[in-house]
Amino acid sequence: MWWRLALPCPAELEESLLWKLSDLGLHRHALQHAPEQRDQVTLLLWLPQPEWSSTDRSQLILTLAALAKPFGMAFPEGRWDEVADEDWSLSWKQHWQPDPVGARFLILPAWLEAPPEHRERLVIRMDPGSAFGTGSHPTTRLCLEALEARPPVGELVADLGCGSGVLGLASLGLGAEAVVSADTDSLAVRATTDNRALNEWEAARLRVVLGSLDELLQLLEGRQVDLLLCNILAPVIEALAPGFERLVSSKGRALLSGLLVDQAPRLKRVLSDLGWRVIREAEQGRWGLLEVSRSSTSSIS
Ligand SMILES: C[S@@+](CC[C@H](N)C(=O)[O-])C[C@H]1O[C@@H](n2cnc3c(N)ncnc32)[C@H](O)[C@@H]1O
């Protein structure tokens, strides 16, 4: 027997909620997008009933509600249902469908075939387990569209905060020479490794390490990358940014997402002080992406 929480999930809270659940070790969740209205999202969370008293569940809601405070938002009201003998993982899978992104990609759940209308697309197979990054989040989509706009053909790419590995796999699909990835979450490292194998790329083409910038630098043994992908929250990007110049070659660029549009001005100032130049900005809903370059000659192609 399970408790299932259905919680309307505003875009600004989506990422924080997923992070908090992951922090709490609660990995049985899914995001349900309303058909035809992708911005209406419901978070579904399954909890084993014997372990979750009503006090525990109220406490969990209070913990999650605290995430809405920085946004000055009222926390949405959720609904708890008792679900008898429901296989949460099957339910989770039911909510996840082939997802065309941009003009070229199709994010395809590992257990499905590509629908005929999408056969021409570049398929990225995903079995994300509990790691973030099925491709449906606006920040992941922004990164995929930016990759598509300027494919990293023949480039060495770093994926910092790789989650399910989706951005690294997309880079290889677009012709990158190789990808080095890192994530502080061991589940993400496992998901990236599994998804690499699922997409039949050799281990040498997509390497992944548990950790962050320093571990990536160790993996690179003095080489610098042409392109850095970093889709993490704005404050984390800000904290990591002073290290980017060690990672990215002097002619390289970075795609930074995970920021809310209203966090962009501050991040731009920080990056500018560190010698980075914004060469492109994009947004989807309240989420933003910055494409930045170290070189004064680099421009949008
Ligand atoms: C928003 S998810 C992005 C996942 C994937 N790259 C995508 O675009 O869909 C951010 C990921 O960054 C990881 N992360 C958070 N802080 C990090 C840090 N300081 N260094 C490396 N990874 C970090 C999280 O564990 C999470 O998997």
PDBQT file of the ligand as one rigid body, heavy atoms in Angstrom, charges set to zero:
ROOT
HETATM    1  C1  LIG A 401      19.105  20.648 -12.839  1.00  0.00    +0.000 C 
HETATM    2  S1  LIG A 401      19.954  19.115 -12.820  1.00  0.00    +0.000 S 
HETATM    3  C2  LIG A 401      20.536  19.036 -14.532  1.00  0.00    +0.000 C 
HETATM    4  C3  LIG A 401      20.637  17.638 -15.103  1.00  0.00    +0.000 C 
HETATM    5  C4  LIG A 401      20.954  17.567 -16.582  1.00  0.00    +0.000 C 
HETATM    6  N1  LIG A 401      22.261  18.131 -16.872  1.00  0.00    +0.000 N 
HETATM    7  C5  LIG A 401      19.898  18.280 -17.411  1.00  0.00    +0.000 C 
HETATM    8  O1  LIG A 401      20.215  19.325 -17.998  1.00  0.00    +0.000 OA
HETATM    9  O2  LIG A 401      18.771  17.826 -17.491  1.00  0.00    +0.000 OA
HETATM   10  C6  LIG A 401      21.358  19.580 -11.902  1.00  0.00    +0.000 C 
HETATM   11  C7  LIG A 401      22.280  18.429 -11.547  1.00  0.00    +0.000 C 
HETATM   12  O3  LIG A 401      23.446  19.039 -10.972  1.00  0.00    +0.000 OA
HETATM   13  C8  LIG A 401      23.889  18.269  -9.873  1.00  0.00    +0.000 C 
HETATM   14  N2  LIG A 401      24.650  19.181  -9.011  1.00  0.00    +0.000 N 
HETATM   15  C9  LIG A 401      24.200  20.058  -8.083  1.00  0.00    +0.000 A 
HETATM   16  N3  LIG A 401      25.215  20.771  -7.562  1.00  0.00    +0.000 NA
HETATM   17  C10 LIG A 401      26.341  20.353  -8.191  1.00  0.00    +0.000 A 
HETATM   18  C11 LIG A 401      27.719  20.736  -8.102  1.00  0.00    +0.000 A 
HETATM   19  N4  LIG A 401      28.135  21.684  -7.273  1.00  0.00    +0.000 N 
HETATM   20  N5  LIG A 401      28.598  20.108  -8.913  1.00  0.00    +0.000 NA
HETATM   21  C12 LIG A 401      28.182  19.138  -9.768  1.00  0.00    +0.000 A 
HETATM   22  N6  LIG A 401      26.900  18.730  -9.875  1.00  0.00    +0.000 NA
HETATM   23  C13 LIG A 401      25.986  19.333  -9.112  1.00  0.00    +0.000 A 
HETATM   24  C14 LIG A 401      22.621  17.685  -9.281  1.00  0.00    +0.000 C 
HETATM   25  O4  LIG A 401      22.906  16.510  -8.564  1.00  0.00    +0.000 OA
HETATM   26  C15 LIG A 401      21.766  17.451 -10.520  1.00  0.00    +0.000 C 
HETATM   27  O5  LIG A 401      21.929  16.126 -11.011  1.00  0.00    +0.000 OA
ENDROOT
TORSDOF 0
